[in-house]
Amino acid sequence: MSLNHGIFHILLADDDPDDRQFFAEAISELKMEHKVTLFHEGKELMDYLNGPERENDNVPHILFLDLNMPGKTGFECLTEIRQNPMYRDLAVAIYSTSSSEKDIEESFIGGANIYIKKPNDFATLKKVIKDVVNLNWQFHTSGLNMETFLFSI
């Protein structure tokens, strides 16, 4: 399975409907060919990633993953994703309201690629998404450390 090099495929798993809507609106304003797939809970995300349709589909480019979801949490999803060799190249951006050192450290140890504290306004959200989507992920993940892990707005 390889990354889809045509349309940039972005996933967002977040239980907050307003956050999902703002995220989708921000992405739609970016000038790039993209496909956004939204999930309202961790189980729904993992059903999608582990579903039979993944066999014939390309791996998404990036997953924005909220940590605090009811049912299957972002941490549980991250663990499952990193245990699946099919998703070793999937960039996982933790996208959370939490700025807890514990959450940041657990996300880093769990295999996330970057940690983003959810912005409070739409313009900043657009900038964050644009900057994260345009990262050189191969370079960014090769020298991953706590200084580069926490995304600064």
C-alpha positions as CSV (number, residue, x, y, z in Angstrom):
1,M,0.0,0.0,0.0
2,S,1.4,3.4,-0.9
3,L,0.5,7.0,-0.2
4,N,-1.9,8.6,-2.7
5,H,0.2,11.2,-4.6
6,G,-2.6,12.8,-6.4
7,I,-5.2,14.4,-4.2
8,F,-4.1,15.1,-0.6
9,H,-6.2,12.9,1.7
10,I,-6.8,14.4,5.1
11,L,-8.6,12.6,8.0
12,L,-9.9,14.3,11.1
13,A,-11.2,12.4,14.1
14,D,-12.9,14.8,16.6
15,D,-16.0,14.4,18.7
16,D,-16.9,18.1,18.7
17,P,-19.2,18.9,15.7
18,D,-18.2,22.6,15.7
19,D,-14.5,21.7,15.6
20,R,-15.1,19.3,12.7
21,Q,-17.1,22.0,10.8
22,F,-14.5,24.7,11.3
23,F,-11.7,22.3,10.3
24,A,-13.6,21.4,7.1
25,E,-14.3,25.0,6.3
26,A,-10.6,26.0,6.9
27,I,-9.4,23.2,4.6
28,S,-11.9,24.2,1.9
29,E,-10.4,27.7,1.8
30,L,-6.9,26.4,1.2
31,K,-5.9,26.3,-2.5
32,M,-5.0,22.6,-2.8
33,E,-6.6,19.5,-4.2
34,H,-7.7,17.6,-1.2
35,K,-10.2,15.1,0.1
36,V,-11.3,15.4,3.8
37,T,-12.8,12.5,5.7
38,L,-14.3,13.4,9.0
39,F,-15.0,11.0,12.0
40,H,-16.9,11.8,15.1
41,E,-15.3,9.1,17.3
42,G,-12.3,6.9,17.5
43,K,-14.2,3.6,16.8
44,E,-15.5,5.1,13.6
45,L,-12.0,6.1,12.5
46,M,-10.5,2.7,13.3
47,D,-13.4,0.9,11.5
48,Y,-12.6,3.0,8.4
49,L,-8.8,2.4,8.7
50,N,-9.2,-1.3,9.3
51,G,-12.2,-1.8,6.9
52,P,-12.0,-4.0,3.8
53,E,-12.2,-0.9,1.5
54,R,-8.6,0.0,2.7
55,E,-7.3,-2.9,0.7
56,N,-8.0,-1.1,-2.5
57,D,-7.6,2.5,-1.3
58,N,-4.5,4.5,-0.8
59,V,-3.2,5.4,2.7
60,P,-4.3,8.9,3.7
61,H,-1.6,11.5,3.9
62,I,-2.3,12.9,7.4
63,L,-4.6,12.2,10.3
64,F,-5.6,15.0,12.7
65,L,-6.5,13.1,15.9
66,D,-8.3,14.5,18.9
67,L,-7.2,12.9,22.2
68,N,-10.3,13.3,24.3
69,M,-13.1,11.4,22.6
70,P,-15.7,9.3,24.3
71,G,-15.4,5.5,23.7
72,K,-12.2,4.9,21.9
73,T,-9.8,7.8,22.8
74,G,-7.2,9.3,20.5
75,F,-4.5,7.6,22.5
76,E,-6.1,4.2,21.9
77,C,-6.4,5.0,18.2
78,L,-2.8,6.1,18.0
79,T,-1.6,2.8,19.6
80,E,-3.7,0.8,17.1
81,I,-2.5,2.8,14.1
82,R,1.2,2.5,15.1
83,Q,0.8,-1.3,15.5
84,N,-0.4,-1.6,11.9
85,P,2.5,-1.7,9.4
86,M,0.2,-0.4,6.7
87,Y,0.2,2.9,8.4
88,R,3.8,3.4,9.3
89,D,4.0,6.4,6.9
90,L,0.8,7.9,7.9
91,A,1.5,11.3,9.5
92,V,-0.5,11.6,12.8
93,A,-1.0,15.1,14.1
94,I,-2.5,15.1,17.6
95,Y,-5.1,17.9,17.5
96,S,-6.2,18.7,21.0
97,T,-7.4,21.4,23.5
98,S,-5.0,19.9,26.1
99,S,-1.7,21.5,26.7
100,S,-0.9,19.0,29.5
101,E,2.8,17.9,29.5
102,K,1.6,14.4,30.2
103,D,-0.6,14.3,27.1
104,I,2.2,15.8,24.9
105,E,4.7,13.3,26.2
106,E,2.4,10.3,25.9
107,S,1.5,11.3,22.3
108,F,5.2,11.6,21.5
109,I,6.1,8.2,23.0
110,G,3.0,6.7,21.3
111,G,4.3,7.6,17.9
112,A,2.5,10.8,16.9
113,N,4.4,13.0,14.5
114,I,3.3,16.4,15.8
115,Y,1.2,17.9,18.6
116,I,-1.1,20.8,17.9
117,K,-3.0,22.7,20.4
118,K,-6.4,23.6,18.8
119,P,-6.4,27.3,17.8
120,N,-9.1,29.6,19.2
121,D,-9.8,31.5,16.0
122,F,-10.5,30.6,12.3
123,A,-7.6,32.5,10.7
124,T,-5.1,30.8,13.0
125,L,-6.7,27.4,12.3
126,K,-6.3,28.0,8.6
127,K,-2.7,28.9,9.1
128,V,-2.0,25.9,11.3
129,I,-3.6,23.5,8.9
130,K,-1.7,25.0,5.9
131,D,1.6,24.9,7.7
132,V,1.1,21.3,9.0
133,V,-0.1,20.0,5.6
134,N,2.9,21.6,3.8
135,L,5.5,20.2,6.2
136,N,8.2,18.0,4.6
137,W,7.1,15.0,6.6
138,Q,10.1,12.8,5.6
139,F,12.5,15.5,7.0
140,H,10.2,16.3,10.0
141,T,10.0,12.7,11.2
142,S,13.6,11.7,10.6
143,G,14.9,13.9,13.5
144,L,11.8,13.9,15.7
145,N,12.4,15.3,19.1
146,M,10.3,17.1,21.7
147,E,11.3,20.5,20.4
148,T,10.0,19.8,16.9
149,F,7.1,17.7,18.1
150,L,5.1,20.5,19.7
151,F,3.8,22.7,16.9
152,S,4.2,26.4,17.7
153,I,1.6,28.8,16.3
